Amino acid sequence: MYRIRFHGRGGQGIKTAAQVLGTAFFRDGFEVQDAPRYGAERRGAPIFAYVRGAHGTIHERGVITRPDLVVVADDTLIAVPAAGVLQGLSARTVLLIRTAEPASAWQERLALSGPVLTLPVLDDAAANNELPYAGTACAGAAARLVGVITRASLEQAIVDEVGKFGTAWTQKNVTQGLAAFDGMAEYAGLAREGAAIAVDMSESPAWVELPLERASVAAPDIAAASTSMLANTGAWRTLRPVIDYEHCKRCSWICGTLCPESAILADPDRTPRIDYDHCKGCLICMTVCPPHAIRAEAEHVSERST
């Protein structure tokens, strides 16, 4: 059985990637499972999706903990422990990262014994604005890496899954998916089928034992104000808003009021300042800025919370 896991952020087409790969598997005669797993359902929030493909009946259920292939659409997720990108990786697991950095840098940084490949992407905001096509590119690359899906099946799977959005949109997705498929030709079949997993091989859940105290002791209780400030949500961003202060008119009551996270504060002279620890990258501020003094820049791991 092939076990593939996709990781990305809301808005990058990760659910679509799993659907495209699952449909392509099915068109080539496989039994298939594909499903997404969400956290917060919004742009930028970490999500993952998984696909199983087998020649026989699939009895496994739930998330994939022993993947044969892991595809990462956004390299900034690797530094987010809660995203679980590296969960279950073994020496035989293929890790494919959509990134502007070379595979050798990731191999050294992560100290992995298994193969690490990259799906090249331009390192600029324009590339990140192409988020709707990241999923089909990842699906195309994954289809080639498993080595059992034909180019024709992949193309038709993309049409099947995104065709309802119109001809122009579909063609862009087909182009991205087939380009990624062709780009992985050198590594066709590198991701191999994993062995069957017996029930007794499953790990027990990491339960947290809670004492059976009275509710006044054991029930969740927030006794202090402003505790949400301790939860840094800046790691959700794929794009960060940047203020050009030469063009800023100091009308901070507009961007500051309309920021849904209250992440834009104002100095005494009304100069707006962005709290990147809590800015989630929704870019509403850029949309509403009257002088267009706010632009979007690609997010980088080194810039988190700075």
Phi, psi and omega in degrees: 000138173270133179235112184238137178236130177254136176237138178191197180239156178305129182101353181263003176079031182289319176299318178296322179302314180294320180294318179296312181295319179298318179294320178297317175303312183299320180295336178260021169093013182263151164282144191222146163233138168213138183202146175265162175225118186256156164254249172281128185274082178204161179301132177095341180286140179296134173221166170217162178220154182226154180225134170243138177225127183214157178281339179245187180297138180262116180262343180292150176222162176086185184293158181269118180256348177232076186284150171269333180214131175240126181245125183246115182279341184222111187292343178291343180289336184298331180275002181256102184306321183295340180288337175065031183299320186268006182297126173079006180292137177236183181294340181261353180285131175270128177250120179246123184241127173277109191201163175267352181268155181288156180299325181299324179294319179289323179300315180289318183296320184267349180053048181264143178272339180277171182292137176238125179238161178234147172253104189301144176215143178296140183269066178208171184295329180299319179295320179289335176287348177272031184305322183299341183259354181297322182296315181291327176296317179295321178295319179297317178295317180297321180299322180285325182293326178284337171074010182238008181247130181278158179298321180295320179293321178297313181301315181291327178295320178296316178298317180300319188273329184242001183300333181293347182269003176110160186296314183297314179298316181298316182296322177296319178293319178299316180300314179296316182294315181289327177296319178292321177301313180292325181292339180263013185304323182298335185249018180304128179083005181295324177276112186260160178297140176271157180288163177297146180250115180285158181300320183286357175271350182287144179274146177290147178299147179277072182293148174252115182283126178249135179292147179273075178264171176294157187303326181295342180256315189267339183288148177301137183209121176257110186260351183244152179277159172063029180289340179296339178296339181280345181264097180284116183253010180295341180288357179281343190289144164252331175231143178246138175283137179232130183269129173268101188289344176290332180257348182294132180264008178062027175271059188292345177293344180276299181293323181292322180287322185273352175294118184292343181257002185053039183265006177244115181254162183238136173286169179305330179270014178074013175289123181283142176231132183267128176274096185288346175294332186238354175290125182263002175078030179286339176067020174298323180300320179295324182290323187265353184295115183301316181272007181056046182267002180244128180240166178256136176234150179297138179278142177233151182302319184293343183263357183305130175059032176234000000 
